[in-house]
Amino acid sequence: MSHKLFVSLPIKDLDRTMAFFKALGFTFKFTDEKAACMLIGEHAYAMLLVEPFFKTLTKKAICDTATHVEGAFGLSCESRAEVDALVAKALAGGGKEAGPPEDHGFMYTRSFEDIDGHHWEVVWMAPTPAQ
């Protein structure tokens, strides 16, 4: 069985958030004044929803990303250099480094918080398993 993944994230400013992710190389479709559908991969999307619209999806409070994390969203890259380049673009666009790089030889990760405080893990893994 195969499914498409749509992760909905509350955001404060749609234009600013879209500009941030466009600078990282992502593209969008199905956008209006309340939401943007960001293409992550062939079957994965992030729905960036302005907070008032996001609130219509739940009765719970929106997470304060300054003090809490609602999840960690992983992005794979094809090389260590691509990991570094993507994180560098995120930091240049106003994101914050979420922790130090981790190099396990067969796997290299870095993390950042986007301008809305959402936690992103960027990872490269060797094409063959570690021995």
HELIX and SHEET records of a PDB file:
HELIX    1   1 LEU A   14  ALA A   23  1                                  10    
HELIX    2   2 GLU A   51  PHE A   54  1                                   4    
HELIX    3   3 LYS A   55  LEU A   57  5                                   3    
HELIX    4   4 ARG A   80  ALA A   92  1                                  13    
SHEET    1   A 4 LEU A   5  ILE A  11  0                                        
SHEET    2   A 4 ALA A  44  VAL A  50  1                                        
SHEET    3   A 4 ALA A  35  GLY A  41 -1                                        
SHEET    4   A 4 THR A  27  LYS A  29 -1                                        
SHEET    1   B 4 ALA A  72  SER A  76  0                                        
SHEET    2   B 4 HIS A 119  MET A 125  1                                        
SHEET    3   B 4 MET A 107  GLU A 113 -1                                        
SHEET    4   B 4 LYS A  96  ASP A 103 -1                                        
END                                                                             
